[in-house]
Amino acid sequence: MRNYSIDSIKFFGAFAVVVIHTQPFRELDGDICQMLYLVIRTLCSFAVPSFFTSMGYLFYKKISILENKSTYVVSYLKKICKYLIITAVIYIIYNLLKLLLSSNPLLYIKDFINDITKISNIYYGIDSGGMFHLWYLLIPLYILPIIYLFRNRINLITSIFLILNIIGVFLQIKGVGINVRDALFYGGFYISLGCFVCKYENEIKDKICNISAIHLLCILVAFNILQISESILFGRLTYSFSTIFITFILFAIILKNNHILQDSIINKIGSESLGIYLIHPIIIDIAYLAIYRLNMNYISNSIIWQILLTPIVFITSYGIYLIVNNSYSRIVNTLPKSINLHK
């Protein structure tokens, strides 16, 4: 049975990712605005972990029921590669066109090419040209084959990645100059957590069946408050100890009720959350580029801009994704017919 609640969580996760990247109130002066930004940013930290956990849950459920598991795994990884390559090409073309219009195109293009061809990008992803978010698609390429090979040892794999995740939190707190937003310290645990939840789905349901949704929500709120406290105490963290519990509780709620917001617009948009995730940075860049070209930079310092930019980017990204996806589908469906007509 399909779990519709996952798509609903993906909607809020996608919106949270847009919030993280639009950074409302960050550029405004005043302690209140800075504290508001910190709280909002911290509350949105559930987004990517919930995406990874959903991915692991659905992946493990699929390989648990399919006979030809390897074919599915290869097909799934190819699909991820397709999204990664197509999106990267679009962003590279966009950046090259933008740099051609700059004051010193040759110098900027040379620097851009040097940035996107670093060897470290193979693991961490490209951290320039608005492609910083594509690291999300690189992580499953490293982790899912491990999950597949050790699918019968998922408890062990989850435990190992949990230890690495905790080490990653400590490295952030200590200020060690290591990027812990990667497959080893971050994505690996949350993908394996989704697999673990899938494996013990029935047992988890039995444990939480007598816990009311209100109590689960209260626990979720309590851990979010704890997460905010961690951010205030240790500085803004990419993820914290509380993120583990928040993500698990979210999935407990999902397992308890798999029809949250079913047939709603939220559920529908959530099912297309990857498209929003891939497109939104370029929409943010275009928005800021537009006000810069129009000499209206002062708009970005207004309260209205801080409040409206996120929903505008979110809705625009979803609309453009639908247009691009539908156009791509028509072209793909038309090609075989055209080929047959010319035979």
C-alpha positions as CSV (number, residue, x, y, z in Angstrom):
1,M,0.0,0.0,0.0
2,R,1.3,3.4,-0.9
3,N,2.1,5.8,1.9
4,Y,0.6,9.1,0.9
5,S,1.9,10.8,4.0
6,I,5.5,10.7,2.6
7,D,4.5,13.0,-0.3
8,S,2.9,15.4,2.2
9,I,6.1,15.5,4.3
10,K,8.1,16.0,1.0
11,F,6.0,19.1,0.4
12,F,6.9,20.7,3.7
13,G,10.5,19.5,3.2
14,A,10.7,21.1,-0.2
15,F,9.3,24.4,1.2
16,A,11.8,24.2,4.1
17,V,14.7,23.8,1.6
18,V,13.6,26.9,-0.3
19,V,13.4,28.7,3.1
20,I,17.0,27.7,3.9
21,H,18.2,29.0,0.6
22,T,16.2,32.3,0.5
23,Q,17.4,33.0,4.1
24,P,14.5,35.2,5.3
25,F,15.5,38.0,7.7
26,R,19.2,37.1,7.6
27,E,20.3,40.3,5.9
28,L,18.2,42.6,8.1
29,D,19.7,44.5,11.0
30,G,18.7,43.9,14.6
31,D,19.0,41.1,17.1
32,I,15.3,40.2,16.7
33,C,15.7,39.6,12.9
34,Q,18.9,37.6,13.5
35,M,17.3,35.4,16.1
36,L,14.2,35.0,13.9
37,Y,16.4,33.8,11.1
38,L,18.3,31.4,13.4
39,V,15.0,29.9,14.6
40,I,13.5,29.6,11.1
41,R,16.7,28.1,9.7
42,T,17.0,25.6,12.5
43,L,13.3,24.5,12.3
44,C,13.9,23.8,8.6
45,S,16.8,21.4,9.3
46,F,14.5,18.4,9.1
47,A,14.1,18.9,5.3
48,V,17.0,17.0,3.7
49,P,17.2,14.3,6.4
50,S,13.5,13.6,5.7
51,F,14.2,13.4,2.0
52,F,17.0,11.0,2.6
53,T,15.0,8.9,5.0
54,S,12.1,8.7,2.5
55,M,14.5,7.7,-0.2
56,G,15.9,4.9,2.0
57,Y,12.5,3.7,3.1
58,L,11.1,3.5,-0.4
59,F,14.3,2.0,-1.8
60,Y,14.4,-0.8,0.8
61,K,10.7,-1.5,0.4
62,K,11.3,-2.0,-3.3
63,I,14.3,-4.2,-3.1
64,S,12.5,-6.3,-0.4
65,I,9.7,-7.3,-2.8
66,L,11.4,-7.5,-6.2
67,E,13.0,-10.6,-7.5
68,N,15.3,-8.9,-9.9
69,K,16.8,-6.5,-7.4
70,S,20.0,-5.7,-9.3
71,T,18.1,-4.5,-12.4
72,Y,16.0,-2.1,-10.3
73,V,19.0,-0.8,-8.4
74,V,20.9,-0.1,-11.7
75,S,17.8,1.5,-13.2
76,Y,17.3,3.7,-10.1
77,L,20.9,4.9,-10.1
78,K,20.7,5.7,-13.8
79,K,17.6,7.8,-13.2
80,I,19.4,9.7,-10.5
81,C,22.4,10.2,-12.8
82,K,20.0,11.5,-15.5
83,Y,18.5,14.1,-13.1
84,L,22.0,15.1,-12.0
85,I,23.5,15.5,-15.5
86,I,20.6,17.3,-17.0
87,T,20.3,19.7,-14.1
88,A,24.0,20.4,-14.1
89,V,24.1,21.1,-17.8
90,I,21.2,23.6,-17.5
91,Y,22.9,25.4,-14.7
92,I,26.2,25.5,-16.5
93,I,24.6,26.9,-19.6
94,Y,22.8,29.5,-17.5
95,N,26.0,30.5,-15.8
96,L,28.0,30.8,-19.0
97,L,25.3,33.0,-20.6
98,K,25.2,35.2,-17.5
99,L,29.0,35.5,-17.4
100,L,29.2,36.4,-21.1
101,L,27.2,39.5,-20.1
102,S,29.6,40.4,-17.3
103,S,32.3,43.1,-17.4
104,N,35.2,40.6,-17.8
105,P,33.6,37.4,-19.3
106,L,36.9,35.6,-20.2
107,L,38.3,35.9,-16.6
108,Y,35.0,34.9,-14.9
109,I,34.3,32.0,-17.3
110,K,37.9,30.7,-16.7
111,D,37.3,30.9,-12.9
112,F,33.9,29.2,-13.2
113,I,35.4,26.3,-15.3
114,N,38.2,25.9,-12.8
115,D,35.6,25.7,-10.0
116,I,33.3,23.1,-11.7
117,T,36.2,20.9,-12.7
118,K,37.7,20.3,-9.3
119,I,38.3,16.7,-8.4
120,S,36.6,17.1,-5.0
121,N,33.3,17.9,-6.9
122,I,33.0,14.2,-7.7
123,Y,32.3,13.6,-4.0
124,Y,31.1,16.9,-2.6
125,G,29.3,18.3,-5.6
126,I,29.9,21.6,-7.3
127,D,29.8,24.5,-4.8
128,S,29.5,27.3,-7.3
129,G,27.1,28.6,-10.0
130,G,24.1,27.8,-7.9
131,M,24.7,24.1,-8.1
132,F,25.6,23.6,-4.4
133,H,22.3,21.7,-3.9
134,L,23.2,18.9,-6.4
135,W,25.3,17.2,-3.7
136,Y,21.9,15.7,-2.7
137,L,21.9,13.6,-5.8
138,L,25.5,12.5,-5.4
139,I,25.0,10.9,-2.0
140,P,22.6,8.1,-3.1
141,L,25.1,7.2,-5.8
142,Y,27.6,6.3,-3.1
143,I,25.2,5.0,-0.4
144,L,22.5,3.0,-2.2
145,P,25.0,0.5,-3.7
146,I,26.3,-0.1,-0.1
147,I,22.7,-0.6,1.1
148,Y,22.1,-3.0,-1.6
149,L,25.2,-5.1,-1.0
150,F,24.6,-5.2,2.7
151,R,20.8,-5.3,2.7
152,N,20.8,-8.3,5.0
153,R,23.0,-6.4,7.5
154,I,20.9,-3.2,7.6
155,N,21.1,-3.0,11.5
156,L,24.9,-3.0,11.3
157,I,25.0,-0.5,8.5
158,T,22.6,1.8,10.3
159,S,24.7,1.6,13.5
160,I,27.9,2.4,11.7
161,F,26.4,5.4,9.9
162,L,24.8,6.5,13.2
163,I,28.3,6.6,14.9
164,L,29.7,8.6,11.9
165,N,26.7,11.0,12.1
166,I,27.4,11.7,15.8
167,I,31.1,12.2,15.0
168,G,30.0,14.7,12.3
169,V,28.0,16.7,14.9
170,F,31.0,16.8,17.2
171,L,33.3,17.9,14.4
172,Q,30.9,20.8,13.7
173,I,30.8,21.8,17.3
174,K,34.6,21.7,17.6
175,G,34.9,23.7,14.4
176,V,37.1,21.2,12.6
177,G,37.5,22.2,9.0
178,I,36.0,19.1,7.4
179,N,32.8,19.2,5.3
180,V,30.5,16.9,7.1
181,R,27.5,17.5,4.8
182,D,28.4,14.4,2.8
183,A,27.7,10.7,2.3
184,L,29.9,9.5,5.1
185,F,28.8,11.8,8.0
186,Y,25.3,12.8,6.9
187,G,23.4,11.2,4.0
188,G,24.5,7.7,4.8
189,F,22.8,7.6,8.2
190,Y,19.5,9.1,7.1
191,I,19.2,6.8,4.0
192,S,20.0,3.8,6.2
193,L,17.6,5.0,8.8
194,G,14.8,4.9,6.2
195,C,15.8,1.3,5.4
196,F,15.8,0.5,9.1
197,V,12.3,2.0,9.5
198,C,11.1,0.0,6.5
199,K,12.6,-3.3,7.8
200,Y,10.9,-2.8,11.3
201,E,7.8,-1.0,10.1
202,N,5.4,-3.4,11.7
203,E,7.3,-3.5,15.0
204,I,7.4,0.4,15.1
205,K,3.7,0.5,14.3
206,D,2.9,-1.8,17.2
207,K,5.0,0.4,19.6
208,I,3.3,3.6,18.6
209,C,-0.2,2.4,18.0
210,N,-1.2,3.5,21.6
211,I,0.5,6.8,21.4
212,S,-1.9,9.6,20.2
213,A,-1.0,11.9,17.4
214,I,-1.1,14.8,19.8
215,H,1.5,13.2,22.0
216,L,3.8,12.5,19.1
217,L,3.4,16.1,18.0
218,C,4.3,17.3,21.5
219,I,7.4,15.2,21.4
220,L,8.3,16.6,18.0
221,V,7.9,20.2,19.3
222,A,10.0,19.4,22.3
223,F,12.9,18.1,20.1
224,N,12.6,21.1,17.9
225,I,13.0,23.4,20.9
226,L,16.0,21.3,21.9
227,Q,17.4,21.7,18.4
228,I,17.0,25.5,18.6
229,S,18.8,25.4,21.9
230,E,21.7,23.4,20.3
231,S,22.0,26.0,17.5
232,I,22.1,28.9,20.0
233,L,24.6,27.1,22.2
234,F,26.9,25.7,19.6
235,G,26.3,28.1,16.6
236,R,24.3,27.2,13.5
237,L,24.8,23.5,12.7
238,T,24.1,21.8,9.4
239,Y,22.5,19.0,11.5
240,S,22.5,18.2,15.2
241,F,21.8,15.4,17.7
242,S,18.1,16.5,17.8
243,T,17.8,16.1,14.0
244,I,18.0,12.3,14.5
245,F,15.0,12.2,16.8
246,I,13.0,14.7,14.8
247,T,13.4,12.7,11.6
248,F,12.5,9.4,13.4
249,I,9.4,11.0,15.0
250,L,8.3,12.4,11.7
251,F,8.4,8.9,10.3
252,A,6.6,7.5,13.3
253,I,3.8,9.9,12.5
254,I,3.9,8.8,8.8
255,L,3.7,5.2,9.7
256,K,0.9,5.8,12.2
257,N,-1.2,7.5,9.5
258,N,-0.3,6.9,5.9
259,H,-3.1,9.0,4.4
260,I,-2.1,12.5,5.7
261,L,-3.5,15.1,3.3
262,Q,-4.2,12.5,0.7
263,D,-5.7,13.8,-2.5
264,S,-4.8,17.4,-1.5
265,I,-2.8,19.9,-3.5
266,I,-0.1,19.6,-0.8
267,N,0.2,15.9,-1.5
268,K,0.3,16.4,-5.2
269,I,3.0,19.1,-5.1
270,G,4.9,16.9,-2.6
271,S,5.1,14.1,-5.2
272,E,7.0,16.5,-7.5
273,S,9.2,17.9,-4.7
274,L,12.4,16.8,-6.5
275,G,11.6,19.2,-9.4
276,I,11.2,22.1,-6.9
277,Y,14.5,21.1,-5.2
278,L,16.4,21.1,-8.5
279,I,15.0,24.3,-10.0
280,H,14.6,26.8,-7.1
281,P,18.3,28.0,-6.8
282,I,18.2,29.4,-10.4
283,I,14.9,31.1,-9.6
284,I,16.4,32.8,-6.5
285,D,19.4,33.9,-8.6
286,I,17.1,35.3,-11.4
287,A,15.1,37.2,-8.8
288,Y,18.2,38.9,-7.3
289,L,19.7,39.5,-10.7
290,A,16.5,41.2,-11.8
291,I,16.4,43.7,-8.9
292,Y,20.1,44.4,-9.4
293,R,19.7,45.1,-13.1
294,L,16.8,47.4,-12.3
295,N,18.8,49.2,-9.5
296,M,16.2,48.2,-7.0
297,N,18.5,46.4,-4.5
298,Y,16.8,48.2,-1.6
299,I,13.8,45.9,-2.1
300,S,15.7,43.0,-0.8
301,N,16.0,44.8,2.6
302,S,12.3,45.2,3.0
303,I,10.1,43.0,5.3
304,I,7.7,42.3,2.3
305,W,10.6,40.8,0.3
306,Q,11.7,38.7,3.3
307,I,8.2,37.3,3.7
308,L,7.1,36.9,0.0
309,L,10.3,35.7,-1.7
310,T,10.1,32.1,-0.3
311,P,6.5,31.4,-1.4
312,I,7.1,33.1,-4.8
313,V,10.2,31.0,-5.5
314,F,8.5,27.9,-4.3
315,I,5.4,28.4,-6.5
316,T,7.5,29.6,-9.5
317,S,9.8,26.6,-9.3
318,Y,6.9,24.2,-9.2
319,G,5.2,25.9,-12.2
320,I,8.4,25.9,-14.3
321,Y,9.1,22.2,-13.4
322,L,5.6,21.2,-14.6
323,I,6.1,23.1,-17.9
324,V,9.6,21.6,-18.4
325,N,8.5,18.1,-17.4
326,N,5.4,18.1,-19.5
327,S,7.3,19.4,-22.5
328,Y,10.0,16.8,-22.1
329,S,7.4,14.0,-21.8
330,R,5.7,15.2,-25.1
331,I,9.0,15.3,-26.9
332,V,9.9,11.8,-25.7
333,N,6.5,10.4,-26.6
334,T,6.5,12.0,-30.0
335,L,10.0,10.8,-31.0
336,P,9.0,7.1,-31.4
337,K,6.0,8.0,-33.5
338,S,8.1,10.2,-35.7
339,I,10.7,7.5,-36.2
340,N,8.0,5.0,-37.1
341,L,6.4,7.4,-39.6
342,H,9.7,7.6,-41.5
343,K,10.3,3.9,-41.7
